[in-house]
Amino acid sequence: MRLARFRTASGGAGFGVVDGHEVARLDHRVASFEALLADPVEPRADDARLPLADVAFEPPTGDHPKIVCVGFNYPAHAAESSRGPSDAPTHPTLFARFADSFVGAGTPVVRPADDESLDWEGEAALVIGRAGRRIGTDDAWDHVAGVTCLAENSVRTWQQHSTQATAGKNWHGSGAIGPWVTTTDEVGRGPLRVTTRLNGDLAQDDTTDRLTFSFAELVAYVSTFTPLRPGDVIATGTPSGIGLRRDPPRFLRPGDEIEVEVSGVGVLRHGVVDEVTSPALAEVGV
C-alpha cells in the first residue's frame, strides 16, 4: 500500500491510501497517520475518494517526527567527498533535520535568498511504523512501516561553516519528502535502486545493497540511543553525483526540476524557487 498525507484545495488536511489516480481517505475512521503507519488498513467501498490532481501532498511523517539522516553511507559518495578507505567509518555518521526543513512532493524547495549553494541529495528513507528502543537487527524490519523518497538537499556553504552539518541541513523548506510511504509488504527489503534526475538528466544512481550500513543496522543503531516511534524517519544516505563535486560545481537554481526515484516506492518531484524575504517575515518568526 501507499500511505499518504495531503491537504485539499479548501485547505483541509487528511490522510489515506493512494489507489491508482485517487486517494482513499481514511482520516474519518483511523485515529492518526501514525496509527495508519502502525497498522495499515485497506480502503473500503464507503471511504471517500479524491483525485490525486485535487490534493497537495504533505510529508508522509508523524506530526512531530524525529528525522535522523546518515552521511557518507555510500562508499562512492564518501570517495567523491575525499574520504578514502582508511576513513571508512566504524559507526554511522548521523545528523538530525527539523521537520519544517521539508516540503511535500510537488511543492518547490526554497533556495536561500543570499546563498546559491543549495545542492541535491536523493535518498531512500525508512519510515517507522512500530515503536521500539534497542531494536536488534533481526527485528528491525518489524518496526519499519515502509520506505519513502527523500530529497535531503544541503546548503553547502552553511554546511561548511563548521565540522557540524546542522546549519547547512536545516534551511526552512530546503528539502522534500514523499510522495507517500510504500509499505514493506509491497516494496520488500531491497536492494532498492536510488536515482536522482536534474531537469531529466541522470545525476545520481546507486543501489542500497552497497550501503556501508544496511537498513537494519541503521534502525538498530539509532534506536539504541533514542526511542523510535511511528512516523519517525531515517534517511539512509545519498549516492555519489552531488553538485558540489562537479567541475565546475553545479547547484540548484530557480526553475530546476528534481526527481528522486526509489525502485518499488515511487518518484518524488520538486521544483526550486528563491526565498522571499520581507520585514513581515521577521515579525512573525518565519
C-alpha positions as CSV (number, residue, x, y, z in Angstrom):
1,M,0.0,0.0,0.0
2,R,1.0,3.6,-0.5
3,L,0.2,5.7,2.6
4,A,0.0,9.5,2.1
5,R,-0.8,12.7,3.9
6,F,-2.3,15.6,1.9
7,R,-4.3,18.8,2.0
8,T,-7.2,19.6,-0.1
9,A,-7.9,22.7,-2.3
10,S,-10.0,24.1,0.6
11,G,-7.1,23.8,2.9
12,G,-8.3,20.7,4.9
13,A,-5.7,18.1,5.9
14,G,-6.2,14.4,5.5
15,F,-4.5,11.0,5.0
16,G,-5.2,7.8,3.4
17,V,-4.2,5.1,0.8
18,V,-3.2,6.1,-2.7
19,D,-5.0,3.8,-5.2
20,G,-4.3,4.5,-8.8
21,H,-5.1,8.1,-9.6
22,E,-7.1,8.5,-6.4
23,V,-6.6,8.6,-2.7
24,A,-9.0,6.9,-0.4
25,R,-9.5,9.0,2.7
26,L,-9.1,7.1,6.0
27,D,-8.9,10.0,8.4
28,H,-12.6,9.6,9.3
29,R,-12.0,6.1,10.8
30,V,-8.3,5.9,11.7
31,A,-7.2,8.0,14.6
32,S,-4.0,9.4,13.1
33,F,-1.4,9.0,10.3
34,E,0.9,7.4,12.9
35,A,-1.9,4.9,13.7
36,L,-2.1,4.1,10.0
37,L,1.6,3.5,9.8
38,A,1.5,1.2,12.8
39,D,-1.5,-0.8,11.4
40,P,-2.2,-0.1,7.7
41,V,-5.8,-0.9,6.8
42,E,-7.3,-1.5,3.3
43,P,-9.7,1.1,1.9
44,R,-13.4,0.3,1.9
45,A,-16.1,1.0,-0.6
46,D,-17.6,3.7,1.7
47,D,-14.3,5.6,2.1
48,A,-14.4,9.0,0.3
49,R,-12.0,9.2,-2.7
50,L,-10.3,12.2,-4.1
51,P,-8.5,12.6,-7.4
52,L,-4.7,13.0,-6.9
53,A,-4.9,16.0,-9.1
54,D,-7.1,17.7,-6.4
55,V,-4.7,17.2,-3.5
56,A,-1.3,18.6,-2.5
57,F,1.0,16.0,-0.8
58,E,2.3,16.7,2.7
59,P,5.4,15.0,4.1
60,P,4.4,11.4,5.0
61,T,5.7,11.6,8.5
62,G,4.4,11.8,12.0
63,D,3.2,15.1,13.4
64,H,6.3,15.6,15.5
65,P,8.9,13.2,13.8
66,K,12.5,12.6,14.7
67,I,14.3,12.8,11.3
68,V,17.7,11.2,11.5
69,C,20.0,11.4,8.4
70,V,23.0,9.3,7.6
71,G,26.1,10.8,5.9
72,F,28.6,9.1,3.7
73,N,26.8,5.8,3.7
74,Y,27.5,5.0,0.0
75,P,31.2,4.4,-0.5
76,A,31.2,6.2,-3.8
77,H,29.8,9.3,-2.3
78,A,32.3,9.1,0.6
79,A,35.1,8.8,-2.0
80,E,33.9,11.9,-4.0
81,S,33.8,13.7,-0.7
82,S,37.6,12.9,-0.3
83,R,37.1,10.2,2.3
84,G,39.3,7.2,1.4
85,P,39.2,3.6,2.5
86,S,41.3,4.5,5.6
87,D,38.5,6.8,6.6
88,A,35.8,4.1,6.5
89,P,33.6,4.6,9.5
90,T,33.1,2.1,12.2
91,H,29.8,3.7,13.2
92,P,27.2,5.6,11.1
93,T,27.7,9.4,10.7
94,L,24.4,10.9,11.8
95,F,22.8,14.3,11.9
96,A,19.2,15.5,12.6
97,R,16.8,17.5,10.5
98,F,13.9,19.6,11.6
99,A,10.5,18.7,10.2
100,D,9.9,22.2,8.7
101,S,13.0,21.9,6.6
102,F,11.0,19.5,4.3
103,V,8.1,20.1,2.0
104,G,5.8,17.5,0.4
105,A,6.0,16.2,-3.1
106,G,5.1,18.7,-5.8
107,T,6.0,21.7,-3.6
108,P,9.1,23.6,-4.7
109,V,12.0,23.6,-2.3
110,V,13.4,27.0,-1.3
111,R,16.9,28.3,-2.1
112,P,18.1,30.8,0.5
113,A,17.8,34.4,-0.7
114,D,21.5,35.2,0.0
115,D,23.1,31.9,-1.0
116,E,23.5,29.9,-4.2
117,S,24.9,26.6,-2.9
118,L,21.7,24.5,-2.5
119,D,22.7,21.0,-3.6
120,W,20.6,18.0,-4.5
121,E,20.8,14.7,-2.5
122,G,18.4,11.9,-3.4
123,E,17.8,9.1,-0.9
124,A,15.7,6.2,0.3
125,A,14.2,6.9,3.7
126,L,12.7,4.5,6.2
127,V,9.5,5.5,8.0
128,I,8.9,3.8,11.4
129,G,5.7,2.0,12.0
130,R,6.2,0.3,15.3
131,A,7.8,1.9,18.4
132,G,10.9,0.5,19.9
133,R,14.1,1.0,21.7
134,R,17.3,-1.0,21.4
135,I,15.9,-2.9,18.4
136,G,18.1,-5.7,17.2
137,T,19.0,-6.1,13.5
138,D,17.0,-9.3,13.3
139,D,13.9,-7.4,14.4
140,A,14.5,-4.1,12.6
141,W,12.1,-4.7,9.7
142,D,9.3,-5.4,12.1
143,H,9.5,-1.7,13.2
144,V,9.5,-0.3,9.7
145,A,6.2,0.8,8.1
146,G,7.8,1.3,4.7
147,V,10.1,3.4,2.5
148,T,9.7,6.8,1.0
149,C,11.8,9.0,-1.3
150,L,13.7,11.9,0.1
151,A,15.5,14.9,-1.4
152,E,17.7,15.7,1.5
153,N,19.4,18.7,-0.2
154,S,22.0,20.8,1.5
155,V,23.1,24.5,1.6
156,R,26.8,23.7,1.2
157,T,28.4,27.0,2.3
158,W,26.5,26.8,5.6
159,Q,27.2,23.1,6.0
160,Q,30.9,24.0,5.8
161,H,30.8,26.8,8.4
162,S,32.0,24.2,11.0
163,T,32.5,20.5,11.5
164,Q,28.8,20.1,12.4
165,A,26.4,20.0,9.5
166,T,23.2,21.3,11.2
167,A,23.2,24.8,9.8
168,G,23.5,23.6,6.2
169,K,21.0,20.8,6.6
170,N,18.0,22.6,8.1
171,W,17.1,25.6,6.0
172,H,13.4,26.1,6.0
173,G,11.7,24.2,3.1
174,S,15.0,23.2,1.5
175,G,14.3,19.5,1.3
176,A,11.4,17.4,0.1
177,I,9.9,14.0,1.1
178,G,7.3,11.7,-0.3
179,P,5.0,11.5,-2.1
180,W,4.0,8.6,0.1
181,V,5.2,5.7,2.2
182,T,5.2,2.4,0.3
183,T,4.7,-0.4,2.9
184,T,7.2,-3.1,3.4
185,D,4.9,-5.8,2.2
186,E,4.9,-4.2,-1.2
187,V,8.4,-2.7,-1.5
188,G,10.3,-5.6,0.2
189,R,13.6,-5.3,1.9
190,G,15.7,-4.4,-1.1
191,P,18.1,-3.9,-2.7
192,L,16.5,-0.7,-3.9
193,R,17.8,1.5,-6.7
194,V,18.1,5.2,-5.9
195,T,18.3,7.6,-8.8
196,T,18.2,11.4,-9.0
197,R,17.4,13.3,-12.2
198,L,18.1,17.0,-12.7
199,N,15.9,18.5,-15.4
200,G,15.6,15.0,-16.8
201,D,19.3,14.2,-16.8
202,L,20.6,11.4,-14.6
203,A,22.6,12.9,-11.7
204,Q,22.8,10.1,-9.1
205,D,22.4,6.3,-9.4
206,D,23.2,3.5,-6.9
207,T,21.6,0.6,-5.1
208,T,21.1,0.1,-1.4
209,D,23.0,-3.2,-1.3
210,R,26.1,-1.1,-1.5
211,L,25.3,0.9,1.7
212,T,28.1,0.8,4.3
213,F,25.4,0.4,7.0
214,S,22.3,-1.5,6.0
215,F,18.7,-0.5,6.7
216,A,18.5,-3.0,9.6
217,E,21.8,-1.8,11.1
218,L,20.7,1.8,11.0
219,V,17.4,1.0,12.8
220,A,19.3,-0.9,15.4
221,Y,22.0,1.8,15.9
222,V,19.6,4.8,16.0
223,S,17.2,3.0,18.4
224,T,20.0,2.3,20.8
225,F,20.3,5.9,21.8
226,T,16.8,7.2,21.2
227,P,13.3,5.6,21.1
228,L,11.8,5.3,17.7
229,R,8.1,6.0,17.2
230,P,5.6,5.7,14.3
231,G,6.2,8.5,11.9
232,D,9.9,8.9,12.6
233,V,12.3,8.9,9.7
234,I,15.8,7.5,9.0
235,A,17.3,8.9,5.8
236,T,19.8,6.3,4.7
237,G,22.3,8.3,2.7
238,T,22.8,9.8,-0.8
239,P,24.8,8.3,-3.7
240,S,27.6,10.0,-5.5
241,G,26.9,12.6,-8.0
242,I,26.1,15.7,-5.9
243,G,26.5,19.1,-7.5
244,L,29.3,20.2,-5.2
245,R,31.7,17.6,-6.7
246,R,31.1,18.5,-10.3
247,D,33.7,20.5,-12.2
248,P,32.7,23.2,-12.0
249,P,30.2,22.8,-9.2
250,R,26.5,23.0,-10.2
251,F,23.9,23.9,-7.6
252,L,20.1,24.1,-7.8
253,R,18.6,27.2,-9.4
254,P,15.1,28.6,-9.6
255,G,13.2,26.7,-12.4
256,D,15.2,23.5,-11.9
257,E,13.2,20.2,-11.6
258,I,14.4,17.4,-9.5
259,E,13.2,13.8,-9.5
260,V,14.2,11.3,-6.8
261,E,13.1,7.8,-7.7
262,V,13.4,4.7,-5.4
263,S,12.5,1.5,-7.1
264,G,9.3,-0.1,-5.9
265,V,8.5,3.1,-4.0
266,G,7.7,5.9,-6.4
267,V,9.0,9.2,-7.7
268,L,9.4,12.4,-5.7
269,R,9.3,15.5,-7.8
270,H,10.0,19.1,-6.8
271,G,10.9,22.4,-8.3
272,V,13.1,25.2,-6.9
273,V,12.2,28.7,-6.0
274,D,14.1,31.6,-4.4
275,E,13.3,32.6,-0.8
276,V,11.2,35.7,-0.5
277,T,12.2,37.8,2.4
278,S,10.5,40.8,4.0
279,P,10.4,42.6,7.3
280,A,7.0,41.0,7.9
281,L,8.6,37.5,8.0
282,A,10.9,38.5,10.8
283,E,8.0,39.9,12.8
284,V,6.1,36.6,12.7
285,G,9.2,34.5,13.2
286,V,9.2,32.8,9.8
